[in-house]
Amino acid sequence: MCGSSDKDWRPVSPPPVLKLELYDMHGNPVIESSFMQFLVIHTTLFKDDREEELTVVELPHNASSKRISAAAKSRKRGVTQFGYRAAEPGLEMENNLLGDYAASSSIVDDERGERGCFFVFPNLSIRLEGRYRLRFMLIKLPSMCDAQHPMFPRCISTVDSEPFDVFSIKTFPGMIESTPLSRALAQQGLKIPIRNTQENN
């Protein structure tokens, strides 16, 4: 849910959770590896058609009352190495995507008790109403052990979420119940807000 102040914002629900699956040269799954400590996933925000990156936008004066399709009207801008859109000189920009853009790996059990490597984004919020996708980039951080690229992060893979809607205060249908996966991860110490359908919206 979006709104005119930070008190009105609600996090994306359910929170995005990504599972990384690695395999060795024999096709066997690799659950825990020192390689994983150098991995992070970074997210950016796109329109649902994937044509325009909207992590940062030029906000109109009455942004809270307009849909992003009508509000952004942004021109094509340059994109940096990891998805940030470069603002044109003289334009005043605002963050449309709020919260923690990056997540490190956690080796935990899913709702079926299966061990895995997960990346969780529990507090992402979006300022403007509209229909979006999140783009997730798996990035390998620099390591002195990496002889080929010791000083620069590398994007290994990219995946987009399914489209989702961000509602205004008037049209917001309420928070949904937490998924079994969210509950399982929260029980193991990951900071994921848990909600029951019995609770008031």
C-alpha positions in Angstrom: 0.0 0.0 0.0 1.2 3.5 -0.9 0.4 6.8 0.8 1.4 10.4 1.3 3.5 9.7 4.3 5.8 6.9 5.6 3.1 6.0 8.2 0.8 4.9 5.3 3.3 2.6 3.6 3.0 -1.1 4.0 5.7 -3.6 2.9 5.3 -5.8 -0.1 3.3 -8.8 1.0 4.2 -11.6 1.1 7.8 -10.5 1.4 10.0 -11.6 -1.6 12.0 -14.7 -0.8 14.5 -16.1 -3.3 16.2 -19.6 -3.1 19.6 -20.1 -4.7 20.2 -23.6 -6.1 23.9 -24.5 -6.8 25.2 -27.8 -8.2 28.6 -29.3 -8.5 30.2 -30.7 -11.6 28.4 -34.0 -11.0 25.0 -32.5 -10.7 24.8 -32.8 -6.9 23.2 -29.9 -4.9 25.6 -27.7 -3.0 23.8 -26.4 0.1 26.7 -24.7 2.0 29.8 -23.3 0.5 32.3 -20.6 1.3 31.4 -19.2 -2.1 28.0 -18.1 -0.8 29.4 -15.6 1.7 30.3 -13.4 -1.3 26.9 -13.5 -2.8 24.2 -10.8 -2.4 20.9 -10.2 -4.3 20.1 -6.6 -5.3 16.7 -5.5 -6.4 15.3 -2.7 -8.6 11.7 -1.7 -9.5 10.3 -1.9 -13.0 6.9 -1.3 -14.6 5.0 -4.5 -15.2 5.9 -4.5 -18.9 9.7 -4.4 -18.0 10.2 -1.4 -20.3 10.9 1.3 -17.6 12.9 1.2 -14.4 11.1 3.0 -11.6 13.3 2.6 -8.5 13.8 6.4 -8.6 11.2 8.7 -10.2 10.4 12.3 -10.7 7.4 12.8 -8.4 4.5 15.1 -9.4 3.1 17.4 -6.7 0.1 15.2 -6.1 1.9 11.9 -6.5 -0.1 10.1 -3.8 -3.3 10.4 -5.7 -2.2 9.3 -9.2 -1.2 6.0 -10.7 2.4 5.6 -11.7 1.4 5.2 -15.3 0.2 8.8 -15.4 2.6 10.2 -12.8 6.0 9.1 -13.9 6.0 10.4 -17.5 9.7 10.0 -17.3 12.1 10.1 -20.2 14.6 7.4 -20.9 17.6 7.8 -18.7 20.9 6.0 -18.5 21.2 2.9 -16.4 24.2 2.2 -14.2 26.0 -1.1 -13.9 23.6 -2.5 -11.3 20.3 -1.0 -12.4 20.2 2.4 -10.9 18.8 4.9 -13.3 20.9 8.1 -13.7 18.9 11.3 -13.2 19.1 14.0 -15.8 20.8 17.2 -14.6 18.3 19.6 -13.0 15.6 17.0 -12.2 14.5 16.4 -8.7 14.2 12.7 -8.1 12.6 10.7 -5.3 13.0 7.1 -4.2 9.9 5.1 -5.4 11.3 1.8 -4.0 11.9 2.0 -0.2 13.5 -0.4 2.2 16.6 -2.6 2.0 17.5 -3.1 -1.7 20.1 -5.9 -1.0 20.0 -9.2 0.9 22.7 -11.6 1.9 22.3 -15.3 2.0 20.9 -17.3 4.9 21.3 -21.1 5.1 18.0 -22.2 6.7 15.2 -24.8 6.4 12.1 -24.2 4.3 8.5 -25.1 5.4 9.2 -28.7 4.4 12.3 -28.9 6.5 14.6 -28.9 3.5 17.9 -27.1 3.9 18.6 -24.3 1.4 20.2 -20.9 0.6 17.6 -18.1 0.9 17.6 -14.3 0.3 14.8 -12.4 2.0 13.5 -8.9 1.4 11.2 -8.2 4.4 10.7 -4.4 4.3 10.4 -3.3 0.7 7.7 -0.7 0.1 6.7 1.4 -2.9 5.7 5.0 -2.8 3.4 5.3 -5.8 0.3 3.3 -6.8 0.6 1.2 -9.9 1.5 -2.2 -11.3 5.2 -3.3 -11.1 7.8 -6.1 -11.2 10.8 -6.4 -9.0 14.1 -7.3 -10.7 16.6 -9.3 -8.7 20.3 -9.5 -9.5 22.6 -12.1 -8.0 25.9 -10.4 -7.5 29.3 -11.9 -6.6 31.2 -9.5 -4.3 34.9 -8.9 -4.7 37.3 -11.5 -3.2 41.0 -11.6 -3.1 40.6 -15.3 -4.0 39.1 -14.4 -7.3 42.1 -14.0 -9.5 40.1 -13.0 -12.6 38.0 -10.2 -11.0 39.4 -9.4 -7.6 38.2 -5.8 -7.3 34.9 -5.6 -9.0 31.4 -7.1 -8.2 29.9 -9.2 -10.9 26.3 -9.8 -11.8 25.9 -13.5 -12.2 22.2 -13.9 -12.9 19.0 -11.9 -13.1 15.3 -12.8 -12.6 12.1 -10.8 -12.6 9.1 -11.3 -10.2 5.6 -11.8 -11.4 3.6 -8.5 -11.8 2.0 -7.2 -8.6 -0.2 -4.2 -7.7 0.4 -1.4 -5.2 -2.8 0.1 -3.9 -3.8 3.5 -2.6 -5.2 3.9 0.9 -8.7 3.9 -0.4 -8.4 0.8 -2.5 -6.0 -1.2 -0.2 -7.7 -4.7 0.4 -5.6 -5.3 3.6 -2.5 -7.4 4.4 -2.7 -11.1 3.5 -1.8 -14.0 5.8 1.9 -14.9 6.0 2.9 -17.9 3.9 4.2 -21.1 5.4 7.6 -20.3 4.0 7.7 -16.9 5.7 6.6 -18.5 9.0 9.3 -21.2 8.8 12.0 -18.6 8.0 10.9 -16.3 10.8 11.0 -19.2 13.3 14.7 -19.6 12.5 15.5 -16.0 13.3 15.0 -14.1 10.0 13.3 -10.8 10.5 10.1 -11.3 8.6 6.8 -9.8 9.9 4.2 -12.5 10.5 0.5 -11.9 10.2 -2.6 -14.0 10.7 -5.9 -13.5 8.8 -7.6 -13.3 12.2 -5.8 -10.0 12.8 -7.4 -6.7 11.9 -6.1 -5.1 8.8 
